[in-house]
Amino acid sequence: MSSIEDLRLGKPDKKGCFSIVKPDRLTRVCTALLKAAGASEEEAQAVAIGCVNANLAGHDSHGVIAIPGYIDSVKAGDIVPGAEWTVVRESPTTAVVDGHCGFGFHVNTKAMALAIEKAKTANVAACTVFRQSHVGRLAAYSLMAASAGMIGLAAGTTGGEFVAPFGGREARLGTNPISIAVPSNLKAPFVLDMATSAVAAGKLDLAMARGEDIPKGWLIDAAGRPTTDPRDYRKGGVLLPLGGTEGYKGSGLAAIVELLCGLLPGPGFGVEPTGREDFGCFMAVFNVAAFRPLDKFKKEVADFVRHLKSAAPSEGSSGVFYPGEIAYLREQERTVDGIEVENTTWEKLRTLARTYGLAGELDLV
């Protein structure tokens, strides 16, 4: 077997910092560990596939690095495997979903599917979700709508306060991401997926796991001073809103997301009374065919993108990329070459496999 094949099977690379793992193997490992922790087959697959897809797209902060934390949350009772998600309020175009502290990947997928079904009849629909765990990469849900020929919008709170509002030095907001996906004839999906903070909190965990510094402008320490050390986050540091000197824009967007995803579903902003995780979400879908023929719209989105990409590159730039294009290119590359998993994360997965007696079955001895 060639050395590159060895790497793809999950053995440490030459730098010794990463293990390179094929996506299907990583999905199988994570699914098995989640099931061993108490998740159903459907829940385990939803979480594992969601995390691996995030890794494939280059969003490693929302990838398998999160799996050990999810399992810890199950052990602590913060995530309830098998929780019955229920619709607590409904109309022909809306629904409010209570996730009962279930896996966010699973609950949110069901809620978006419900919104899409409603929009097939009503053309426009929206769902809110409360009392669920972390939902992973938000683009997964907006892309569900785009695949159905609809424009999908998803926004979410992040179950706590990690971000200082513009002008402040204490956390009052979540990283509160927004994602919008649009159907098109493009090879790569047209999808915006962004935090309203300077960076997702998971990127700090990723930097710590990799022993890397972070760029200036992401974080301030407990004294309110700019820092490039991600470890300051665990010592009272606070993330900054998106926008740098224009951070009021990110701060304002984050506040709107809090209203849509925290206050609109109920019971309100802040910590869930039981102390469990409470990630709120707002999702809306718009059936393109209700506005104009879908085929024409998809063609013109592609024409618009070609116009964008025809702009001459600025100095030092490799050209214009439309929203979602870079993630698609990374996905194509990582599907073939494998996913880089930090050895610290890979070792945590191996330890869990040994704990659950799965090390031999999963070849993680």
Secondary structure in CASP SS format (residue, H / E / C, confidence):
PFRMAT SS
TARGET T0000
AUTHOR 0000-0000-0000
METHOD secondary structure of the structure
MODEL  1
M C 1.00
S C 1.00
S H 1.00
I H 1.00
E H 1.00
D H 1.00
L H 1.00
R H 1.00
L E 1.00
G E 1.00
K E 1.00
P E 1.00
D C 1.00
K C 1.00
K C 1.00
G C 1.00
C C 1.00
F E 1.00
S E 1.00
I E 1.00
V E 1.00
K C 1.00
P H 1.00
D H 1.00
R H 1.00
L H 1.00
T H 1.00
R H 1.00
V H 1.00
C H 1.00
T H 1.00
A H 1.00
L H 1.00
L H 1.00
K H 1.00
A H 1.00
A C 1.00
G C 1.00
A C 1.00
S C 1.00
E H 1.00
E H 1.00
E H 1.00
A H 1.00
Q H 1.00
A H 1.00
V H 1.00
A H 1.00
I H 1.00
G H 1.00
C H 1.00
V H 1.00
N H 1.00
A H 1.00
N H 1.00
L H 1.00
A C 1.00
G C 1.00
H C 1.00
D H 1.00
S H 1.00
H H 1.00
G C 1.00
V H 1.00
I H 1.00
A H 1.00
I H 1.00
P H 1.00
G H 1.00
Y H 1.00
I H 1.00
D H 1.00
S H 1.00
V H 1.00
K H 1.00
A H 1.00
G C 1.00
D C 1.00
I C 1.00
V C 1.00
P C 1.00
G C 1.00
A C 1.00
E C 1.00
W C 1.00
T E 1.00
V E 1.00
V E 1.00
R E 1.00
E E 1.00
S C 1.00
P C 1.00
T C 1.00
T E 1.00
A E 1.00
V E 1.00
V E 1.00
D E 1.00
G E 1.00
H E 1.00
C E 1.00
G E 1.00
F C 1.00
G H 1.00
F H 1.00
H H 1.00
V H 1.00
N H 1.00
T H 1.00
K H 1.00
A H 1.00
M H 1.00
A H 1.00
L H 1.00
A H 1.00
I H 1.00
E H 1.00
K H 1.00
A H 1.00
K H 1.00
T H 1.00
A H 1.00
N C 1.00
V E 1.00
A E 1.00
A E 1.00
C E 1.00
T E 1.00
V E 1.00
F E 1.00
R E 1.00
Q E 1.00
S C 1.00
H C 1.00
V C 1.00
G C 1.00
R C 1.00
L C 1.00
A H 1.00
A H 1.00
Y H 1.00
S H 1.00
L H 1.00
M H 1.00
A H 1.00
A H 1.00
S H 1.00
A C 1.00
G C 1.00
M E 1.00
I E 1.00
G E 1.00
L E 1.00
A E 1.00
A E 1.00
G E 1.00
T C 1.00
T C 1.00
G C 1.00
G C 1.00
E C 1.00
F C 1.00
V E 1.00
A C 1.00
P C 1.00
F C 1.00
G C 1.00
G C 1.00
R C 1.00
E C 1.00
A C 1.00
R C 1.00
L E 1.00
G C 1.00
T C 1.00
N C 1.00
P C 1.00
I E 1.00
S E 1.00
I E 1.00
A E 1.00
V E 1.00
P C 1.00
S C 1.00
N C 1.00
L C 1.00
K C 1.00
A C 1.00
P C 1.00
F E 1.00
V E 1.00
L E 1.00
D E 1.00
M E 1.00
A C 1.00
T C 1.00
S E 1.00
A C 1.00
V C 1.00
A C 1.00
A H 1.00
G H 1.00
K H 1.00
L H 1.00
D H 1.00
L H 1.00
A H 1.00
M H 1.00
A H 1.00
R H 1.00
G C 1.00
E C 1.00
D C 1.00
I C 1.00
P C 1.00
K C 1.00
G C 1.00
W C 1.00
L E 1.00
I E 1.00
D C 1.00
A C 1.00
A C 1.00
G C 1.00
R C 1.00
P E 1.00
T E 1.00
T C 1.00
D C 1.00
P H 1.00
R H 1.00
D H 1.00
Y H 1.00
R H 1.00
K H 1.00
G C 1.00
G C 1.00
V E 1.00
L E 1.00
L C 1.00
P E 1.00
L C 1.00
G C 1.00
G H 1.00
T H 1.00
E H 1.00
G C 1.00
Y H 1.00
K H 1.00
G H 1.00
S H 1.00
G H 1.00
L H 1.00
A H 1.00
A H 1.00
I H 1.00
V H 1.00
E H 1.00
L H 1.00
L H 1.00
C H 1.00
G H 1.00
L H 1.00
L C 1.00
P C 1.00
G C 1.00
P C 1.00
G C 1.00
F C 1.00
G C 1.00
V C 1.00
E C 1.00
P C 1.00
T C 1.00
G C 1.00
R C 1.00
E C 1.00
D C 1.00
F C 1.00
G C 1.00
C E 1.00
F E 1.00
M E 1.00
A E 1.00
V E 1.00
F E 1.00
N E 1.00
V H 1.00
A H 1.00
A H 1.00
F C 1.00
R C 1.00
P C 1.00
L H 1.00
D H 1.00
K H 1.00
F H 1.00
K H 1.00
K H 1.00
E H 1.00
V H 1.00
A H 1.00
D H 1.00
F H 1.00
V H 1.00
R H 1.00
H H 1.00
L H 1.00
K H 1.00
S C 1.00
A C 1.00
A C 1.00
P C 1.00
S C 1.00
E C 1.00
G C 1.00
S C 1.00
S C 1.00
G C 1.00
V C 1.00
F C 1.00
Y C 1.00
P C 1.00
G C 1.00
E H 1.00
I H 1.00
A H 1.00
Y H 1.00
L H 1.00
R H 1.00
E H 1.00
Q H 1.00
E H 1.00
R H 1.00
T H 1.00
V H 1.00
D H 1.00
G C 1.00
I E 1.00
E E 1.00
V E 1.00
E E 1.00
N H 1.00
T H 1.00
T H 1.00
W H 1.00
E H 1.00
K H 1.00
L H 1.00
R H 1.00
T H 1.00
L H 1.00
A H 1.00
R H 1.00
T H 1.00
Y C 1.00
G C 1.00
L C 1.00
A C 1.00
G C 1.00
E C 1.00
L C 1.00
D C 1.00
L C 1.00
V C 1.00
END
